[in-house]
Amino acid sequence: MLTAQEHLALAERNEQFAEAISSMPQRFPEWEITALFYSALHYASAFLASQGYNPNNHSLRNHLIGDLTSVGLDYQNLYRLSMNTRYRGMQYTLQQVDAIKAGPFRRVKAEMLALLRK
């Protein structure tokens, strides 16, 4: 079981990876979305760990984030987008990726960090 701090380190690392690949001459939207989702997952897991939870699957984590925070829909949207690109081969534009980062990802990250400071 990872600690909240360990989850935060992984969240930051995934976010840094998303940033790094977004600045490449050729962007890879599917990997940016995947990295943003996993960053959000670790921000959420950091909060959950601070509350004594250690969900071992996406379904339970999705449920807990929906019950314990106000960004459950944003988190589930990131999960869905990641599943779509990884397993269903759906394509997203660079503008969509930028909107995902500025919208649901930013909101999930901000809420999780705020809850961790309480």
HELIX and SHEET records of a PDB file:
HELIX    1   1 ALA A    4  SER A   22  1                                  19    
HELIX    2   2 PRO A   29  SER A   50  1                                  22    
HELIX    3   3 HIS A   58  LEU A   68  1                                  11    
HELIX    4   4 GLY A   72  TYR A   87  1                                  16    
HELIX    5   5 LEU A   94  ILE A  100  1                                   7    
HELIX    6   6 LYS A  101  PHE A  105  3                                   5    
HELIX    7   7 ARG A  106  ARG A  117  1                                  12    
END                                                                             
